[in-house]
Amino acid sequence: MKQKINVKLLIVEDEVVTRQTLTRLFQQEGYEVFDAADGRQMEHIMAQQQIDIIIMDVNLPGQSGLELAESLREQNNIGLVFLTGRDSDDDRLLALELGADDYLIKPYNPRELTVRVRNLARRIEQINDSKETEVEGSKQYHFSGWVLDCDSRCLYSPDRKMFRLPKSEYRALELFLTQPGKIHDRDTLVRKMLDRELRPNDRTVDVAIRRIRRHFEAHPDTPNLITTIHGEGYRFVGDVHIKTA
């Protein structure tokens, strides 16, 4: 077994063999692993443990993984990876809208899965270390009382509430903050967010912008930091200062 990782991982998968295989895989990687067959068992475990990352199927008995993800995002800053046989663009897009950090299709490559989760775990550990302290030793963007920390990929509100951003949302916001005032079209944004080209009828960018805006709109002093330029794209209109803590 590898060196223990200070991240608690929960597998939510109703197929017994797959659940056991995933549990063994991540235990061998050094994680403290819990497992559940459905949403009810997941909630029972989460009531007793501070779970950091969930690997979840979409097809589950009772509530689906997508339904569970929606409730998770309302309550927790938690890492979420979907591992599922459902490969439709609609499911993938909805998962991103709900804030999933990753979406992998079965059958999966175990090595790829563990690498992706380990990268997410590193960010979770950084977040855990900085939850109750000021973020130090990293590049930060300061704007309108908000702070985006690059190392932990966290957004801090003016009243110091912390929001861990999924990768796509972090990349989009970072692009805006590095070039304030510039209009970014959807092609540019989707390449930055997901390293791919824009597809026909692709709403991924609009979904990510909507989720980013929700943070700012919750504060009356910063409701319009990202504006829509009709027919062109989006523009960040705040003043940005870059600091190294």
C-alpha positions as CSV (number, residue, x, y, z in Angstrom):
1,M,0.0,0.0,0.0
2,K,1.2,3.5,-0.8
3,Q,1.7,6.3,1.7
4,K,-1.6,7.3,3.3
5,I,-3.3,10.3,1.7
6,N,-5.1,12.7,4.0
7,V,-8.3,12.6,2.0
8,K,-11.5,10.6,2.7
9,L,-13.0,9.0,-0.4
10,L,-16.5,7.6,-0.9
11,I,-17.4,5.2,-3.7
12,V,-21.2,5.3,-4.6
13,E,-21.8,2.4,-6.9
14,D,-24.7,-0.2,-6.8
15,E,-22.9,-2.9,-8.7
16,V,-21.1,-5.0,-6.1
17,V,-18.1,-6.2,-8.1
18,T,-17.3,-2.7,-9.4
19,R,-17.7,-1.2,-6.0
20,Q,-15.4,-3.7,-4.4
21,T,-12.8,-3.3,-7.2
22,L,-12.8,0.5,-6.8
23,T,-12.5,0.2,-3.1
24,R,-9.5,-2.0,-3.3
25,L,-7.9,0.2,-6.0
26,F,-8.0,3.3,-3.9
27,Q,-7.1,1.6,-0.7
28,Q,-4.0,0.4,-2.5
29,E,-3.3,4.1,-3.5
30,G,-3.4,5.1,0.2
31,Y,-6.9,6.6,0.6
32,E,-9.3,6.1,3.5
33,V,-12.2,4.6,1.5
34,F,-15.9,4.2,2.3
35,D,-18.5,2.7,0.0
36,A,-22.2,2.9,-0.5
37,A,-24.7,1.2,-2.9
38,D,-27.2,4.1,-3.1
39,G,-28.0,7.7,-1.9
40,R,-29.4,6.6,1.4
41,Q,-26.2,4.8,2.4
42,M,-24.2,7.7,1.1
43,E,-26.0,10.1,3.3
44,H,-25.6,7.8,6.3
45,I,-21.8,7.7,5.8
46,M,-21.6,11.5,5.2
47,A,-23.4,12.1,8.4
48,Q,-20.6,10.4,10.3
49,Q,-17.5,11.2,8.2
50,Q,-16.1,14.3,6.6
51,I,-15.9,13.0,3.0
52,D,-13.6,14.9,0.7
53,I,-14.1,13.2,-2.7
54,I,-17.0,11.1,-4.1
55,I,-16.7,8.8,-7.0
56,M,-20.3,8.1,-8.1
57,D,-22.2,6.3,-10.8
58,V,-25.1,8.1,-12.6
59,N,-27.4,5.0,-12.6
60,L,-28.3,4.3,-9.0
61,P,-31.3,2.8,-7.3
62,G,-33.6,5.5,-5.8
63,Q,-32.1,8.9,-6.6
64,S,-29.8,9.0,-9.5
65,G,-26.2,10.2,-9.2
66,L,-27.2,13.5,-10.9
67,E,-30.0,14.1,-8.4
68,L,-27.6,13.4,-5.6
69,A,-25.0,15.7,-7.0
70,E,-27.5,18.6,-7.0
71,S,-28.1,18.2,-3.3
72,L,-24.4,17.8,-2.6
73,R,-23.5,21.1,-4.3
74,E,-26.1,22.9,-2.2
75,Q,-24.5,21.7,1.0
76,N,-20.8,21.0,0.5
77,N,-17.5,22.1,-1.1
78,I,-16.7,18.5,-2.1
79,G,-14.8,16.8,-4.9
80,L,-17.1,14.9,-7.3
81,V,-16.1,12.5,-10.0
82,F,-18.7,10.6,-12.1
83,L,-17.7,7.1,-13.3
84,T,-20.5,5.8,-15.4
85,G,-21.6,3.9,-18.5
86,R,-23.7,6.8,-19.7
87,D,-21.8,8.7,-22.4
88,S,-24.4,11.1,-23.8
89,D,-23.4,14.8,-24.1
90,D,-26.6,15.7,-22.2
91,D,-25.5,13.7,-19.2
92,R,-22.0,15.1,-19.3
93,L,-23.2,18.6,-19.7
94,L,-25.6,18.3,-16.8
95,A,-22.9,16.9,-14.6
96,L,-20.7,19.9,-15.4
97,E,-23.6,22.2,-14.6
98,L,-24.0,20.5,-11.3
99,G,-20.3,21.2,-10.5
100,A,-18.7,17.8,-11.2
101,D,-14.9,17.9,-11.3
102,D,-14.7,15.1,-13.8
103,Y,-16.8,12.7,-15.8
104,L,-15.3,9.3,-16.9
105,I,-16.9,6.6,-19.0
106,K,-16.9,2.9,-18.2
107,P,-15.1,0.8,-19.1
108,Y,-12.4,2.9,-17.5
109,N,-8.6,2.8,-17.4
110,P,-7.7,2.3,-13.7
111,R,-4.4,4.2,-14.0
112,E,-6.2,7.2,-15.6
113,L,-8.8,7.2,-12.9
114,T,-6.3,7.1,-10.1
115,V,-4.2,9.9,-11.6
116,R,-7.3,12.2,-12.1
117,V,-8.4,11.5,-8.5
118,R,-4.9,12.1,-7.1
119,N,-4.8,15.5,-8.8
120,L,-8.1,16.3,-7.3
121,A,-7.0,15.0,-3.9
122,R,-3.9,17.3,-3.9
123,R,-6.2,20.3,-4.3
124,I,-8.5,19.0,-1.6
125,E,-5.6,18.7,0.8
126,Q,-4.5,22.3,0.1
127,I,-8.1,23.4,0.8
128,N,-8.2,21.5,4.1
129,D,-5.0,23.1,5.2
130,S,-6.3,26.6,4.5
131,K,-10.0,26.4,5.6
132,E,-9.5,28.2,8.9
133,T,-6.5,30.4,8.0
134,E,-5.6,33.0,5.5
135,V,-4.3,31.6,2.2
136,E,-0.5,32.0,2.1
137,G,2.3,31.3,-0.4
138,S,0.3,31.3,-3.6
139,K,-0.7,33.5,-6.5
140,Q,-4.0,35.3,-5.9
141,Y,-6.3,37.5,-7.9
142,H,-8.0,40.2,-5.8
143,F,-11.1,42.0,-7.2
144,S,-14.1,43.8,-5.6
145,G,-13.4,42.2,-2.3
146,W,-13.1,38.7,-3.8
147,V,-10.0,36.5,-3.9
148,L,-9.2,33.7,-6.4
149,D,-6.4,31.5,-5.0
150,C,-4.6,29.7,-7.8
151,D,-2.9,26.9,-5.7
152,S,-6.1,25.7,-4.0
153,R,-8.5,26.7,-6.9
154,C,-10.7,28.4,-4.3
155,L,-12.8,31.5,-4.6
156,Y,-13.2,33.6,-1.4
157,S,-16.1,36.0,-1.0
158,P,-15.7,39.4,0.7
159,D,-17.0,37.9,4.0
160,R,-14.4,35.0,3.6
161,K,-16.7,32.2,2.6
162,M,-14.9,29.6,0.6
163,F,-16.0,28.0,-2.7
164,R,-13.9,25.3,-4.3
165,L,-14.4,25.7,-8.1
166,P,-14.6,22.8,-10.5
167,K,-11.8,22.8,-13.0
168,S,-13.8,24.3,-15.9
169,E,-15.2,27.2,-13.8
170,Y,-11.7,27.9,-12.4
171,R,-10.1,28.0,-15.8
172,A,-12.8,30.3,-17.2
173,L,-12.6,32.8,-14.2
174,E,-8.8,32.8,-14.4
175,L,-9.0,33.7,-18.0
176,F,-11.3,36.6,-17.3
177,L,-9.0,37.8,-14.4
178,T,-5.8,37.7,-16.5
179,Q,-7.4,39.8,-19.2
180,P,-10.0,42.1,-17.5
181,G,-12.1,44.1,-20.0
182,K,-11.4,41.8,-22.9
183,I,-14.3,40.1,-24.7
184,H,-13.8,36.3,-24.8
185,D,-15.9,34.3,-27.3
186,R,-17.3,30.9,-26.6
187,D,-14.7,29.2,-28.7
188,T,-11.9,30.7,-26.7
189,L,-13.6,29.9,-23.4
190,V,-14.3,26.2,-24.2
191,R,-10.7,25.6,-25.3
192,K,-9.5,27.2,-22.1
193,M,-12.0,25.3,-19.9
194,L,-12.0,21.8,-21.5
195,D,-9.1,21.7,-24.0
196,R,-11.4,21.0,-26.9
197,E,-13.3,22.8,-29.7
198,L,-16.8,24.2,-29.4
199,R,-19.4,21.8,-30.6
200,P,-22.8,22.6,-32.3
201,N,-25.4,23.6,-29.8
202,D,-22.8,23.4,-27.0
203,R,-24.0,25.1,-23.8
204,T,-21.0,24.2,-21.6
205,V,-19.7,27.8,-21.6
206,D,-23.0,29.4,-20.7
207,V,-23.6,26.9,-17.9
208,A,-20.2,27.6,-16.4
209,I,-20.6,31.3,-16.6
210,R,-24.1,31.0,-15.0
211,R,-22.6,29.1,-12.1
212,I,-19.7,31.6,-11.6
213,R,-22.1,34.5,-11.7
214,R,-24.2,33.0,-8.9
215,H,-21.4,33.6,-6.4
216,F,-21.1,37.2,-7.3
217,E,-24.9,37.8,-7.6
218,A,-25.3,36.6,-4.0
219,H,-23.5,39.8,-2.9
220,P,-25.3,43.1,-3.8
221,D,-22.1,45.0,-4.4
222,T,-20.8,42.6,-7.1
223,P,-23.8,41.4,-9.2
224,N,-22.5,42.3,-12.7
225,L,-18.8,41.5,-12.7
226,I,-19.2,39.3,-15.8
227,T,-21.3,40.9,-18.6
228,T,-22.7,39.3,-21.7
229,I,-21.7,41.0,-25.0
230,H,-24.5,39.8,-27.3
231,G,-23.2,38.1,-30.4
232,E,-19.6,38.1,-29.2
233,G,-19.2,36.5,-25.8
234,Y,-18.4,37.5,-22.2
235,R,-16.3,40.2,-20.5
236,F,-15.1,40.8,-17.0
237,V,-15.5,44.4,-15.9
238,G,-14.0,44.6,-12.5
239,D,-10.5,45.9,-11.4
240,V,-8.0,43.1,-10.7
241,H,-4.9,43.1,-8.6
242,I,-2.5,40.1,-8.6
243,K,-0.7,39.3,-5.3
244,T,1.6,36.6,-4.1
245,A,0.7,35.7,-0.5
